[in-house]
């Protein structure tokens, strides 16, 4: 009976350790809240590229789930994406990319010049490339009204989108990626918006003149992390 008791105790201890290890593994995972949008893809692609363990939590913005009280505790601006890493909640895709790069020591150069150039192009995307392409997409894809009513918005934002594509195309004439010949978080921010042009807006034929952007798009598209990143947090 002493032997049986000893074996049972050992089994219980092993089960407890297994459960604790499983629970600890879950706690160590980054919790990613997002969806199949350009800003969401930035983070899921970065998580895949960095090899970080994460769990996906789709937030369907078409159903208004970003306004739930639970999500607002994580992202007070009620926008995706957001992450929770331990007791740290982070919103805004640019801030998340910098956080993940610093956490892993990957895709953000340590050389001061290259580092600030990377952050500079990340801010370029956050402040211009994403918002202006988003406005263009709104007027072409989602806004309601007659062609006459929508023409001003369509023309304005298409022209600005082409200007920004020109800026990017010129930069890509110098390097394989936006900052040199190694991929960085700036590329994780920029590439999904190029993807959005053909995937959601169906306006890629408006931008065929930008050959360096086309080359860059394919270069990143062929990376193994991209498809898992695009599939990571789809809405039902």
C-alpha positions as CSV (number, residue, x, y, z in Angstrom):
1,X,0.0,0.0,0.0
2,X,3.0,2.3,0.7
3,X,4.2,1.6,-2.9
4,X,0.8,2.4,-4.4
5,X,0.5,5.6,-2.4
6,X,4.0,6.6,-3.5
7,X,3.1,6.0,-7.2
8,X,-0.1,7.9,-6.9
9,X,1.6,10.8,-5.3
10,X,4.2,10.8,-8.1
11,X,1.5,10.7,-10.8
12,X,-0.4,13.6,-9.1
13,X,2.8,15.7,-9.0
14,X,3.5,15.0,-12.6
15,X,0.0,16.0,-13.6
16,X,0.3,19.2,-11.6
17,X,3.6,20.0,-13.2
18,X,2.2,19.3,-16.6
19,X,-0.8,21.5,-16.0
20,X,1.4,24.3,-14.5
21,X,3.8,24.1,-17.5
22,X,0.8,24.2,-19.9
23,X,-0.6,27.2,-18.1
24,X,2.7,28.9,-18.0
25,X,3.2,28.4,-21.7
26,X,-0.2,30.0,-22.3
27,X,0.6,32.9,-20.1
28,X,3.9,33.4,-21.9
29,X,2.1,33.7,-25.3
30,X,1.4,37.1,-26.7
31,X,-2.3,37.8,-27.0
32,X,-2.9,39.4,-30.4
33,X,-6.2,41.2,-31.1
34,X,-6.8,42.1,-34.7
35,X,-8.2,41.1,-38.0
36,X,-7.6,40.8,-41.8
37,X,-6.8,44.4,-42.3
38,X,-3.6,46.2,-43.4
39,X,-2.9,47.3,-39.8
40,X,-3.7,43.9,-38.4
41,X,-1.5,42.2,-41.0
42,X,1.4,44.3,-39.8
43,X,1.4,42.7,-36.4
44,X,0.6,39.1,-37.4
45,X,3.3,39.1,-40.1
46,X,5.8,40.6,-37.5
47,X,4.9,37.9,-35.0
48,X,5.5,35.2,-37.6
49,X,8.8,36.7,-38.8
50,X,10.0,37.0,-35.2
51,X,9.0,33.4,-34.3
52,X,7.0,34.6,-31.2
53,X,4.4,32.4,-29.7
54,X,1.0,34.1,-29.8
55,X,-2.7,33.5,-29.7
56,X,-5.1,35.3,-32.1
57,X,-8.3,36.9,-31.0
58,X,-10.3,38.2,-34.0
59,X,-12.0,41.6,-33.4
60,X,-14.6,42.0,-36.2
61,X,-14.8,45.7,-36.8
62,X,-17.6,45.1,-39.4
63,X,-19.7,43.9,-36.4
64,X,-18.6,46.7,-34.1
65,X,-16.7,44.3,-31.7
66,X,-13.9,47.0,-31.3
67,X,-16.4,49.0,-29.2
68,X,-16.9,46.3,-26.5
69,X,-15.9,47.2,-22.9
70,X,-13.5,44.3,-22.8
71,X,-11.6,45.4,-25.8
72,X,-11.6,49.1,-24.8
73,X,-9.6,48.1,-21.7
74,X,-6.8,47.0,-24.0
75,X,-7.2,49.5,-26.8
76,X,-8.9,52.7,-25.5
77,X,-9.0,54.2,-29.0
78,X,-11.2,51.3,-30.0
79,X,-9.0,50.4,-33.0
80,X,-7.2,47.2,-34.0
81,X,-4.6,45.9,-33.7
82,X,-3.6,45.5,-30.1
83,X,-1.6,43.0,-28.0
84,X,-1.2,42.0,-24.5
85,X,2.2,40.6,-23.3
86,X,2.0,39.6,-19.7
87,X,0.7,42.6,-17.8
88,X,1.5,45.0,-20.7
89,X,-1.3,46.1,-23.1
90,X,-0.2,48.0,-26.2
91,X,-2.3,49.6,-29.0
92,X,-1.3,51.5,-32.2
93,X,0.5,49.3,-34.7
94,X,3.7,51.4,-34.9
95,X,4.1,51.2,-31.1
96,X,3.5,47.4,-31.2
97,X,6.1,46.9,-33.9
98,X,8.7,48.9,-32.0
99,X,7.9,47.0,-28.8
100,X,8.2,43.6,-30.5
101,X,11.4,44.5,-32.2
102,X,13.0,45.6,-29.0
103,X,11.6,42.5,-27.2
104,X,13.3,40.2,-29.7
105,X,16.2,42.3,-30.8
106,X,15.1,41.7,-34.4
107,X,14.2,43.9,-37.4
108,X,15.2,47.2,-35.8
109,X,18.9,48.0,-36.4
110,X,21.1,48.8,-33.4
111,X,23.2,51.1,-35.5
112,X,21.9,54.6,-34.6
113,X,21.7,55.8,-38.2
114,X,19.9,52.8,-39.6
115,X,17.7,52.7,-36.5
116,X,16.4,56.2,-36.9
117,X,16.0,55.6,-40.7
118,X,13.8,52.6,-39.9
119,X,11.7,54.5,-37.4
120,X,11.5,57.4,-39.9
121,X,10.0,55.2,-42.6
122,X,7.7,53.6,-40.0
123,X,6.4,57.0,-39.1
124,X,6.0,57.8,-42.8
125,X,3.7,54.9,-43.2
126,X,1.8,55.7,-40.0
127,X,1.3,59.4,-40.9
128,X,0.8,59.3,-44.6
129,X,1.0,56.1,-46.6
130,X,-1.6,54.2,-44.6
131,X,-4.1,57.0,-43.9
132,X,-4.0,58.4,-47.5
133,X,-4.4,54.9,-49.1
134,X,-7.2,54.3,-46.6
135,X,-9.0,57.5,-47.7
136,X,-8.6,56.6,-51.3
137,X,-10.1,53.1,-50.7
138,X,-13.0,54.7,-48.8
139,X,-14.0,56.9,-51.7
140,X,-13.6,54.2,-54.3
141,X,-14.9,51.2,-52.4
142,X,-17.2,52.2,-49.5
143,X,-18.5,55.8,-49.8
144,X,-22.1,56.2,-51.0
145,X,-23.1,58.8,-53.6
146,X,-23.1,59.6,-57.2
147,X,-19.9,59.7,-59.3
148,X,-20.2,63.5,-59.3
149,X,-20.4,63.6,-55.5
150,X,-17.5,61.2,-55.0
151,X,-15.2,62.5,-57.8
152,X,-13.5,65.1,-55.7
153,X,-12.5,62.7,-52.9
154,X,-11.5,60.0,-55.4
155,X,-9.3,62.4,-57.4
156,X,-7.7,64.0,-54.4
157,X,-6.7,60.8,-52.6
158,X,-5.7,58.9,-55.8
159,X,-3.3,61.7,-56.6
160,X,-1.9,61.7,-53.1
161,X,-1.6,57.9,-53.1
162,X,0.3,58.1,-56.4
163,X,2.6,60.8,-54.9
164,X,3.4,58.6,-52.0
165,X,4.0,55.6,-54.2
166,X,6.5,57.7,-56.1
167,X,8.3,58.5,-52.8
168,X,8.4,54.8,-52.0
169,X,9.4,53.8,-55.5
170,X,12.4,56.2,-55.5
171,X,13.5,54.9,-52.1
172,X,13.3,51.3,-53.4
173,X,15.5,52.2,-56.4
174,X,18.4,52.4,-53.9
175,X,17.8,49.2,-51.8
176,X,16.1,45.8,-51.8
177,X,14.0,46.9,-48.8
178,X,13.0,50.3,-47.6
179,X,16.0,50.7,-45.3
180,X,18.9,48.9,-46.9
181,X,19.1,45.2,-47.9
182,X,17.7,43.7,-44.8
183,X,13.9,43.6,-44.0
184,X,12.8,45.8,-41.0
185,X,9.7,46.7,-39.1
186,X,9.2,49.5,-41.6
187,X,8.6,46.9,-44.3
188,X,6.1,45.1,-42.0
189,X,4.2,48.4,-41.8
190,X,4.3,49.4,-45.5
191,X,3.8,46.1,-47.3
192,X,0.3,45.3,-46.0
193,X,-1.0,48.6,-47.5
194,X,0.3,47.6,-50.9
195,X,-1.4,44.3,-50.5
196,X,-4.6,46.1,-49.6
197,X,-4.6,48.0,-52.9
198,X,-5.2,44.8,-54.8
199,X,-6.8,42.6,-52.2
200,X,-9.6,45.0,-51.0
201,X,-9.6,48.1,-53.2
202,X,-8.9,46.4,-56.5
203,X,-7.0,49.5,-57.7
204,X,-3.6,47.9,-58.4
205,X,-3.9,48.8,-62.1
206,X,-3.7,52.4,-61.1
207,X,-0.1,51.9,-59.8
208,X,1.6,49.7,-62.5
209,X,4.1,52.5,-63.3
210,X,5.9,52.0,-60.0
211,X,8.2,49.1,-61.0
212,X,10.4,49.2,-57.9
213,X,7.3,48.9,-55.7
214,X,6.1,45.9,-57.8
215,X,9.5,44.2,-57.3
216,X,9.4,44.9,-53.6
217,X,5.9,43.6,-53.2
218,X,6.8,40.3,-54.7
219,X,10.0,40.0,-52.8
220,X,8.1,40.2,-49.5
221,X,5.1,38.3,-50.7
222,X,7.3,35.3,-51.3
223,X,8.6,35.1,-47.7
224,X,7.4,32.0,-45.8
225,X,5.9,34.1,-43.0
226,X,3.5,36.1,-45.1
227,X,0.7,33.6,-45.8
228,X,0.5,32.5,-42.1
229,X,0.5,36.2,-41.2
230,X,-2.3,36.9,-43.6
231,X,-4.3,33.9,-42.3
232,X,-3.7,34.5,-38.6
233,X,-6.8,36.4,-37.5
234,X,-9.6,36.0,-40.0
235,X,-13.1,36.9,-39.1
236,X,-15.8,34.3,-39.3
